Structures are given as structure tokens and as C-alpha cells.
Amino acid sequence: MLGEVERVLGSVAAQLMSGEEVVLENQKIRVRRVGSGGLRAVQFQQNGRMLEAIEQNAAKPSRWGQLAREGHRVVQFRDVLLRKYVAVAVDGVVREY
């Protein structure tokens, strides 16, 4: 059974990749485009910390970039305050770091 954090991150990732807004706890958050590649991104709060969900750049040489090039839906989650990546979702499966 998925934990609450994994469920929320999976939901945010799916909504980020498929729409113009993310609905989280009855709050609508607009998906914005960032960087020169126009990647999708959204900031939201989870358990008292501000997180940012960012669509994976397929041009990056990392294994996550390779998965994105292969057509997988890859979303990275970053703690805004610490500026560190804390999780990744690949095709809806969430893995925390």
C-alpha cells in the first residue's frame, strides 16, 4: 500500500504531465513553464515544506533523461529551501531519495 507522501507525489506528477493545473487539497495550482525548454513545473507544500515538481529534461545525459527520451513520464521533486532533489516519479511510480 502506498504511503501518503508517495500518493501525493504520484498525483502531482500525473497532473503536472497531463494538464494546466494541479489540484492538491482543494487548492488549484497553475502549472508554469520554466527554462529554455519550456519544461512543466509547479510548487506546492507537503508536510510543511515547499516542494517543486519539475518535468525531466530529456536532453540531459542522466539515466532520468534517458528514460524521458524513451517516452517515460519522469518528474523530479526538489525541496525548494534545501535546493535538493528528494524524489522522482517515473510513469507514476514514486521513489524517494
N, C-alpha and C positions, 0 to 999 in steps of 0.2 A: 504494500500500500504506500502511495506517495505521501511524503510529509507535506506540511502546509507550505513551507518555503518552496519546495520543488513544484508543487501545484501552481502557486502564484507565478513563479518564474516561467513555467511552461505556458501558462495562459498569456502572460505578457509577450512572450516570444511569438506565439501563434498570432496574436492580434497585431503585433508590430509588422509581421511579414504579410498580413493579408488585408490591412485596412488603413484608414487615415487617422484613426484614434484608438486608444487603448482605454477600456473601461475597467477600473480597478476599485473595488469597494465603493460602488456607486459614484465614482469620480471619473469624468471623461478627460483624458489627457491627449492632446494633439500630437500626432507623430510628425516630427520635423525631419528635414533632410540636412545632412551635415557633410562637410568636406567636399573636395573636388569631384568625388564620385557620386555624390548625392545619396549617400547611404542613409537608411532609415534609422532614427534614434528617438528615444523617449526617456525622460527622467521621472522617477516615481519613488515613493517612500515604502520601505518594507522593514518591519520590526525596528523602527526608529532610526534607520539610516537611509540616506539618499542613494539610490542606485540609478545607473543609466544602462539601458538596453540598447545595444548597437548592432546593426546588421553587419555580418562579417564581410570585409573587403575581399572579393575573390581574386584580386590581383596580388595579394600578399603571398609570399612563398611558404608560409607556415602550413602545418597539416590542416588547420581550420580553413585556410584559404583554399587548399586543395579540395577539401570537401565541398566548399561553396562553388568552386569551378565545376565539380562533378554534378551540381544541381541540388545538393542538400541545402536545407534551410538552417543556417548557422547564425546564432545570435549570442554575442558576448555580453556579460553583465559586469559592470565596473562600479566599485564603491567610489562615489564622487569625491568624498572627503579624503580618503586614503589614496585615491588615484591608482587603485589596484584592481585587477580583474578577479572576480570572486566566483564566477560560474560561467558555464556555457550550455546552450541548448542546441542540439542537433536533431532536426526533424522531430522536435517535441520532447526529446529525452534530455533531461537536465542533469548536469554533473557539476557539483560544487568543487572548488579548489580548496 
